[in-house]
Amino acid sequence: MMGQTRRKQYVEVNVDHKIDGSIEPQKITLCGGQTFPVDKVKKVMKVAILSEFPTTSRYTVVVKGKETFLYEDGGKWFVEMKT
């Protein structure tokens, strides 16, 4: 993806809260109202990004058959949109 720029886009995320305390994203809604169901959560890991919070959770999810990243940072969710 060399030469391709991205921007942080905050999104609304519907999640399931599991009995073990984990969170599983179910649906992503963009600011324009477009909604995408999350087909599968493949991986969750803590990552360091420029933020006021020490770590951010990065979810590797499958949406419409494509793998992408969904981030949770201090209760706010975002994706990186192509510009």
C-alpha positions as CSV (number, residue, x, y, z in Angstrom):
1,M,0.0,0.0,0.0
2,M,2.9,2.3,-0.7
3,G,1.8,5.8,-1.6
4,Q,-1.7,5.3,-0.3
5,T,-2.6,7.7,2.5
6,R,-5.2,7.0,5.2
7,R,-7.1,9.1,7.7
8,K,-8.6,8.2,11.1
9,Q,-12.4,8.0,10.9
10,Y,-14.4,7.6,14.1
11,V,-17.2,5.1,13.9
12,E,-20.1,3.7,15.9
13,V,-19.6,0.1,16.9
14,N,-22.2,-2.3,18.3
15,V,-20.4,-4.9,20.5
16,D,-21.2,-8.0,22.5
17,H,-19.8,-8.1,26.0
18,K,-18.7,-11.6,26.9
19,I,-18.8,-13.2,30.3
20,D,-15.0,-13.3,30.4
21,G,-14.9,-9.5,30.1
22,S,-13.9,-9.5,26.4
23,I,-15.6,-7.3,23.8
24,E,-16.6,-8.6,20.4
25,P,-17.6,-6.1,17.7
26,Q,-20.7,-7.0,15.8
27,K,-21.5,-4.0,13.5
28,I,-19.7,-0.9,12.3
29,T,-21.6,2.3,11.4
30,L,-19.8,5.1,9.5
31,C,-20.7,8.8,10.1
32,G,-22.9,8.8,7.0
33,G,-25.0,6.0,8.4
34,Q,-23.6,3.2,6.2
35,T,-23.6,0.0,8.3
36,F,-21.3,-3.1,7.9
37,P,-21.7,-6.3,9.9
38,V,-18.5,-7.8,11.3
39,D,-18.3,-11.3,9.8
40,K,-15.5,-12.5,12.1
41,V,-13.1,-11.2,14.7
42,K,-9.7,-12.9,13.9
43,K,-7.4,-11.3,16.5
44,V,-7.2,-8.7,19.2
45,M,-4.0,-7.1,20.3
46,K,-2.7,-4.0,22.2
47,V,-0.8,-1.5,20.0
48,A,1.0,1.7,20.8
49,I,-0.2,4.7,18.7
50,L,-0.1,8.4,19.2
51,S,-2.8,8.8,21.8
52,E,-3.5,10.1,25.3
53,F,-4.0,6.5,26.3
54,P,-0.9,4.2,26.8
55,T,-2.3,1.4,24.6
56,T,-5.0,0.9,22.0
57,S,-6.8,-2.3,21.2
58,R,-6.5,-3.3,17.5
59,Y,-9.1,-5.8,16.3
60,T,-8.4,-7.7,13.1
61,V,-11.9,-8.2,11.6
62,V,-13.4,-9.5,8.5
63,V,-16.1,-7.3,6.9
64,K,-17.7,-8.2,3.5
65,G,-15.0,-10.9,3.1
66,K,-12.1,-8.5,3.5
67,E,-9.7,-8.3,6.5
68,T,-9.3,-4.9,8.0
69,F,-8.4,-3.2,11.3
70,L,-10.8,-1.7,13.8
71,Y,-9.3,0.3,16.7
72,E,-10.7,1.0,20.2
73,D,-8.9,3.9,22.0
74,G,-10.3,4.9,25.4
75,G,-13.8,4.0,24.5
76,K,-13.7,5.6,21.1
77,W,-13.7,3.4,18.0
78,F,-12.1,4.2,14.6
79,V,-11.0,2.8,11.3
80,E,-8.3,4.0,8.9
81,M,-10.1,5.2,5.7
82,K,-8.4,5.5,2.3
83,T,-8.1,9.2,1.3
